Amino acid sequence: MKSTLNTRIVLLWLLLALLLLTACGGHNWNNPYALEDRAKNILYTVFTERPKHLDPVQSYSSNEIQFTAQIYEPPLQYHYLKRPYALVSATAKEIPTVKYFDAQGNQLPDDARAYDIAYSVYEISIRPGILFQPHPAFASDAQGNGLFHDLNQQELASIHKLSDFPQTGTRELVADDYVYQIKRLAHPKLHSPIYGLMADYIAGLREYAEVLKQVEQNRPKEKMFLDLRDYPLAGVQVVDRYTYRITVIGKYPQFVYWLAMPFFAPIPWEADRFYSQQGLIQKNITLDWYPVGTGPYMLTENDPNLRMVLEKNPNFHDEYYPSDGTPEDEENGLLADAGEKLPFIDKIVFVREKESIPRWNKFLQGYYDASGIGSDSFDQAIQLVGQGEAMVTEAMTEQGIRLETAVAASTYYMGFNMLDPLVGGVDEKSRESARKLRQAISIAIDYEEFISIFANGRGMPAQSPISPGIAGYREGEEGINPVVYDWVNGQPRRKSIQTARALLAEAGYPDGIDQRTGAPLILYFDVTARSAEDRSRLDWVRKQFQKLNIQLVVRSTDYNRFQDKIRKGNAQIFEWGWNADYPDAENFLFLLYGPQRKVGNNGENAANYYNAEYDLLFEQMKNMENGPERQLIIDRMVEILRFDAPWLWGYHPKDYGLYHSWYQNVKSNRISNNNLKYFKIDAELRAQKRKEWNEPVLWPIALILAALAISFVPAITAFRRHESGTAVHAAS
Amino acid sequence: MLSYIVRRVFYAIPILIGVNLITFTLFFIVNTPDDMARMQLGIKYVTPEAIEKWKAERGYDKPLLFNQQAEKLGKLTNTVFFEKSVSMFVFDFGRSDDGRDIAQEIKSRMLPSLAIALPVFVLGLIVHITFALLMVFFRATYIDFFGVVLCVALMSISSLFYIIVGQFLISKLWHWVPISGYEAGLDAAKFLLLPVIIGVISSAGSNIRWYRTLFLEEMNKEYVRAARAKGVSECIVLFRHILRNALIPILTGAVVVVPLLFLGSLLVESFFGIPGLGSYTIDAINSQDFAIVRAMVFLGSILYIVGLVLTDISYTLVDPRVRLV
């Protein structure tokens, strides 16, 4: 009777297990997404760091722009396929042509000298008929009053997120929306990172900030909405419904690049009004969190702790896939969709994945469509063949994964603080000695080896601050740094260590000994590195200095203290990097422009480098259009830098991206961020591959159950024996 | 009991002030208000004026602990410490340095943290106590011996190892559950299964050994011998008599952590992509957001104090001899 009952219980459990397995049937158990999304046209990607700001006036970092660039549309954008990078219109009818004026307001010819130009005027015309995404800020009653612009407590009670609003509306994009946003750069409560820079260029912006500050101080605190339409900005004006004019102080040819950044995207006043309601702010419903744009996508789910979802903007205007590119684009099938309407993908799901291991494994399982390559998974993904050419491994090829590489518009360098008496010099003689010392170190530190060991080959030794793909960059023999390299057999070869030692001796440190004092030469390297991986890197750097018999003392600190040292000029040698804002040599060369010095000027010249000729050339070059004349000046500037060696030029990182076979139209574009609209997904193929790669393995379940049963048998036997035993038996 | 609780609440106030002061001092030893401003404003093109404006707007332009310029009481009250601390005592956590309401964030993140911490706690308690009792039942046999060896082995492995191996075997090789992720409601089950199992196993070694020691101590007491002499089955002796009498030390360790379950687990949340309060705190430390750090430390301190009071109260429930006065 008892055994029958036990059998029944076992059978019941088995039946239950079977039911559970059946319930899970038909799809992969490890699928993290909803079953109904199986074959939908959705792109799955990751983000590691939560964005701080989604308001285009504030957002600047790459983890923010990856969202805002899909939602907001500045007037210009970069051509997706063309290289070198070229600006094309986004909402503008065409690239604006600039007009120059002197101080008296007389128009000057296009080739006027920069010195004569008092103002440059950009007149931008946008295309009519562009609509904003559906948004409750535009919902209005019959009289045109915003339905949700004055919410009361009762209405607010049921609102927890933007999608809780019962009604949305839209409106046509007009020039005033662009003007409104430019005014916001000076808003006293918003902290636009480019306000300081733009206040030097946009006429009247600094004064405008003062006006707004006064207004803000004098108005009642309960009035949250500051309507910027009531306060005109002298340098930015609406010409007509679709045209606006920006007046820039002097000549600033790089200004057009800024017009391709979300800082210059339109913001409708209705959105500003809507989001300024205290009740919504208390619920974290702000413009900083819920963008309103005209772009191809709109943010429909915003949980930066878990997931951000972009969905196709139903009001997105007509925009088509480019029909011209480079010859390689044709070969790579990147022009197959030429002339097709954008965007291709319906929905983009950004999943927050902080750790690299789950991120990588989910990519291999097909649950993410693309992945970067961490150092821990590099060998699994990439093999180097022939002349160090990177290819995906066989395992990746079998899965149909392909590799896309691109040199980033960035540079990582090691800088010398030119204010330091030893590496910078204080008088002519010591400056000469310091220059030779820097040149010797430039030769000794083998960045080819560094890239190979610490970046898995993902980098390109830098010959100057300018990175490849940027106007002003020189390739081949004419592009090498003659202080560090010789051109041998069609490629650069680092000069011998003997050359470096000779330079060191000329600097007054033969064999690393200071010939004046007889003491060994000791240099100090300030870093923020602390991890185990960093330690091996620092050991490598020490060894490079040891080649010259120089003792290197590493001063490791946290990032805050490090920045403080750089600002105060207390570092001697340091590491830093720069990501370009726009594809122009000026954006790299200004990092060594005298007036940009950190010490005293709080600029971006961390090395505190100063060279009168260089500064003069920089001032000349920055006001010139690209062309042979400008190139000559850039060449001379680079030549000065190479000779002075205020930086070890370091390397330009190479980005490696892995893409599944169903991910199409991918071309690395390190300057523009609004590329998601060009991508395409074969969702059916993905669903099929996911199923194939993620069939549950069932034998371990049986094994675990068997192991449990086996281990319980002696325990149950012992228990029964114990329970049925007599006291005497138990005692014995 | 009421007077006891009221007294404990008053005792809590100086403790909370002390915790707040220590957090404040430690935070500002590492980060200055200028560093915080730079972190929020970004690295590029930040002007000293922008930094000053940011600090003034958030009240970080005042002296940290003592204002020499102010008069009388203002020397203490017109400081960053005072202004940032007072609001905490009325549970107004304010806004994070990037402008979001902290209370809202805590509310929305508490559930995911609980969704993982509560099952780990409850299931862990049941499983660990049961195994400990079984080991006591089989004391001095090879089962007990191997059980202890297994517990020591489990204790010796870091929880990160459990996570990585668990994700590798269960999710990557066998494809049973998603490697990471989270969904609200019932859909959360498939995401929580693995972290819960790992949570229970990773804490098993130390807990089972500790409970086993407690039970063994009770085992030799006279009431156990008397129960056995009366012919009570060993199961009843273990689960009814011994367990009940060993509850006080178990409660000391267990109840105190109940309120802290809200705060989540830093490591598990990070690896399994669970949007709880643990990862919120880590993010805040990384982004030098003092407003969130102090709010979380303050909340943690309060919950810990609540846990201690609950522990004391629970003693009275399991042992009628205990009186709180």
Interface residues (C-beta under 8 A of the other chain):
Chain A: N28 W29 N30 N31 P32 A34 R50 K52 H53 Y60 S61 P188 K189 H191 P193 I194 Y195 G196 L197 I281 Q282 K283 N284 T286 D288 W289 D303 N305 L306 V351 R352 E353 K354 E355 I357 P358 N361 K362 L364 Q365 Y367 D558 N560 Q563 D581 N602 E604 N694 E695 P696 V697 P700 P714 A715 A718 F719 H722 E723
Chain B: V30 N31 T32 D35 R38 Q40 L41 G42 K44 Y45 V46 T47 P48 E49 A50 K53 W54 E57 D98 G99 R100 D101 Q104 E105 S108 R109 L134 F137 F138 T141 I143 I164 Q167 F168 L169 S171 K172 L173 W174 H175 W176 V177 P178 I179 S180 G181 Y182 D187 K190 F191 S233 E234 S270 F271 F272 G273 P275 S279 Y280 D283 S287 Q288
